[in-house]
Structures are given as structure tokens and as C-alpha cells.
Amino acid sequence: MLDLSDRFVVPPAPAVELRAFTHGLMPRTVPDLMAGFCQDWAERGVDAWNRVPDRWGLGHETGWWALPTDLADAWVAPLLSAPAGSCILQPNVFTTVQALLSCDGPFESRTEVVMTEGEFPSVRHPVQRWQGLRDLRPVDVPARPDGRVDLDAVADAITDQTAWVFVSHVGFATGEVLPTADLRRLADVAHRHGALFAVDGYHATASIPVDVEACGADMYFGGLLKEACGSSGNAYLYVRPGLDLRPRLSGWFGDADPFGFEPAPADHPEVRRRFLGGTTAVASMYHAVEGVRVLLDAGLDAVRADTLAKGARALDRADALGIPVRSPREDERRGAMIVLEVEHADRMVRWLKTRDVFVDARRGALVRFAPFVWNPAQDVDRLFDALGEALASGAHLALAPAAEGGPVT
Ligand SMILES: Cc1ncc(COP(=O)(O)O)c(C=O)c1O
């Protein structure tokens, strides 16, 4: 099993942090990088947009202007086995999906957008809101009774009217991984019907080796905040080379001639750059790829093997306590996140906090956790020892159900 705890700022013992799927821990190098941002701003001022020292291991000088593409080429493309020139940083998934839906081409003679019930709101909500803005009809595909993606139903929902198909590589509520062959199957069906295939890869990013071409993705997007340990403001987009998308929601940073300040917009020759809006948030890009660097150093195959090994230990302990497991058990379909069915999950999570074990709850019925690269195997045991104690004594039931101190568990 991996132990990368020396590469991150891990909360001091006895705390056990098991929420990599919500917000990754801070890599140790981040404070120096943020000091670097202050230094570049102080010493170079406006000229930092043109040139700053290479603080990211790019192997060449860069500038704030070029960071969204330079960082994506150097650090996002390797996560996705994507070719240079196909990826770009984005502020978040929501903005990316808005820009994607604003492209007229895919909707020229089509109206339907197929998405699974389990897509994250940053996909589901924009698709529904766009109904009134263009002739768009969301086609919702319900999950199977066990919560998993119904692949046959997704395939059956795709027709000659489908413009886009959205699926998640790893379900945010189920932890279900769709193996490459499953993604490919859906991509092939979409392409046979002339539709485009988009994958939300947020929870696969930096925790599972991804091959966007093998998946058949036309667009693949995600963020670096969670398992990739890059914090907020750092998402990304891959666009299949050769796909000529023209987002209407393209800002002046994505214009063909941004410093011409022309009265009318013009599409940038690089498709990925058209997905930029207004001025990019530079500070967040200083810490964007530090977690990625750590995880790529270890190797994504090793990261994946590690999460599977620690997850297997968790499944054994859950079975021994008789706690139903909601996430898939098979290695091929299991991500870093394990989901347990626990009555009064909110209270359980609050009680576990009193034992310095940090996991989260969903809908009062599910407990989610992910033993990740900074967790020794004993952290899994700490969690299950505490769960077992609470289930036996009912101690957690004495706590109020509402979360204390804020909405995030
Ligand atoms: C699958 C998935 N997509 C997207 C997001 C976040 O989207 P955004 O970057 O718009 O906040 C999350 C956050 O939990 C997620 O789990």
C-alpha cells in the first residue's frame, strides 16, 4: 500500500481524514507556491501576464496568460492520456457545461440531451435550464434499482435526435466506476447516431488512469479540487482534436484577437481556448497541479492499486459488522470512494467527528469515505472500530441530526 503522507499536510493524529472526494489535502509545497504568486505579482506586476519563472516544472518560462494551456498540456493531458493541445484549465465544471451547451453545431438538427439520473448538478441543472434558451429536450435515464448506471437504458435513450450524451466516469453518489469498455460502448452508440459523447471525470481525475481516446470521449471534463488535491478554481476540459465546437459563451480571453479589442467576437483557432471566458483567476493556478505532480510521481497505476487494496479492507470490515455496502464491490467498478448504508448517517458522521474520524453523509442514509494515498491502512480500522462502537451502543443517536457549523460534512 502507498503512504504519501509526507507529501501532504496531514491533520495531526489522532485525526483521520477520509474525504478526498470532497476536497483533497494540501500538498506540502503549496505555501511556497503561493508565496511565489505574491513574489511574481510584487516584482513583475502587469508583466507577469507575459512572463513568470517556471514554478510548475514545465521546463520553460510561462506567463499568466498562457497558464491555462501550459499547465493543462504538462499536467492534465498525462492524467487523461490526451494529446498536447487538447486540454485547458477551466474555473469549474458548471462553466464548462454552460459553454458546451452554448455550441450551436451539435444542436443544428437535433434537440435531445441524454443524461443519467446520477449526473452531478453542475451537469444536470444547466441542461434543464437551457431548455428555455434553445430547442433542447433533456432525456433523463433513471438508475437501476441498486443505484448503478443502467447502461442498456442509456444506450436505448440515444436516437438520431440526440445532440449530446452525458455520463460520469465515477458516480459522485455511488462511487461506481464505468470501465473504459462501458464508456466506449456508449460512445460508439452515440457516434452511430451522430451524437457527441461527454464524460464527467471529476472523481476519476488523478485516482484512476484515464485514456480519453479509448473511452471515445468527444469532451471529458473534471476538476482538480478533490482527489487531485489542487483546491478550488481549478477544473479542466479535454476536447477531442478535430472537433470544431464554437461556444457562444466564449469570452475575450478565448477570442482570436483579444488585444485587437474588436467590436465583434472571433473564434480562436484553437478550439480549447474558445472555452475561456473573462480574465482567468491566476492565484488558483499556482496550486492547481501540485497534487497531480505528487500522484503522477507515484504513478496512477500505483494510486489505483492502493485505493483498491484499502477499499478491500474496508469492505471486509463492513461485512464483518453487517453494514450494507452501496458502492460496487468488483475491483473494475469500484473507485476510491466507498458508500455504506447507515441509518441516521448524519448523526453517525457527527459522532465520528467526535472520535476525530472525518467522513461524510448523504441524504441521511449513506456514509461516504475514501481511504486515499495519505491514509495508512490503520485509518480504515479506526473508522470501522468507531462505527462498530456506535452501532452497538447507539451513542450517535443521542446527537441532533442537523450538522453543526456549516452545510459541508
Ligand atoms: C461528478 C462531479 N462533477 C462536478 C462536480 C463539481 O462541479 P463544479 O466544478 O461545477 O463545482 C462535482 C463535485 O462534487 C462532482 O462530484
The ligand as a Gaussian input file, in Angstrom:
#p B3LYP/6-31G(d) Opt

LIG

0 1
 C      -19.041000      14.375000     -10.582000
 C      -18.879000      15.816000     -10.201000
 N      -18.860000      16.746000     -11.169000
 C      -18.700000      18.062000     -10.874000
 C      -18.541000      18.482000      -9.570000
 C      -18.313000      19.923000      -9.218000
 O      -18.733000      20.805000     -10.180000
 P      -18.282000      22.328000     -10.135000
 O      -16.853000      22.362000     -10.592000
 O      -19.199000      22.998000     -11.064000
 O      -18.431000      22.800000      -8.726000
 C      -18.592000      17.547000      -8.537000
 C      -18.460000      17.991000      -7.123000
 O      -18.641000      17.274000      -6.188000
 C      -18.752000      16.189000      -8.867000
 O      -18.780000      15.262000      -7.902000

